[in-house]
Amino acid sequence: MKQNVAEVPSLRSEISREQSEAEILPREFARELGEVAVLLDIDGTLLDLAPTPREVWVPPGLAKTLNRLLEKTSGALALVSGRSLNDIDLIFAPDQFPAVGGHGAEMRLSTDGEAVATQAPPMDKELKRRLAAIAKLSPGILLEDKGYSLALHYRLAPHAEKAIYEAVSLIRADLPNAPIEVMPGKCVCEIKHSGFNKASGVTELMAHDPFKGRRPIFIGDDVTDESVFAIMPDLGGLAFSVGRRAKGVAGHFDEPRDVREWLAQLIESAPAER
Ligand SMILES: [Mg+2]
């Protein structure tokens, strides 16, 4: 991301200190894989961002790494994403992973488990219709209706950012009591009901086996991951950010490739099974 590149020179000393921190960590955690829960955001964390959400690419070896982590943690690995579970499964097909989807709207506790809806209320239809019309502001704005939320992607129309947020503000001003939340992301403006978020989804997930009682390690990159960074101390866990140092994290990775390598190292360093 452009803004991160611009930040790098001034943060160089801090970054190199954190990088060495991240180099030490895999071994430390590898011994504890029987006690931790590994929670991973997908876009911008495990996978490089693509021009459109459909174009993301799963590098060879990543699914294998995730499956091995799943084994080593006795099933306590989960993807935590703004994407729906359906969408997550399409990306990683034929593999399925435990996951919190739709910013906490849905959850699946095991690879072969049923997706269960959390307490997420659906969005009002009329509101959705009005928000969807924003996509007509410019070619290149992609509308994604996730059911419980609506996303306006503008990676292909970056000039439209201001107009999108202004249009959303106008609609909100019109409906001051609507329980909705606007989530700015990387070239995406997402609007959902304010009754749930990634943090409520993770809290729910951590209350169930095999996650219950484990120490969560969460890695995420975006603004929507900050709610999860914030609850890690309460869950006795640790958070790491990607691309920038977010508030309250234990360390950070420069890019998704570093996260993938770190996870692979985690398995390499894990003690052999007896
Ligand atoms: Mg992300």
Residues whose N, C-alpha, C, O or C-beta is under 5 A from the ligand:
A	BS01	MG	D41 I42 D43 G44 T45 D221 D222
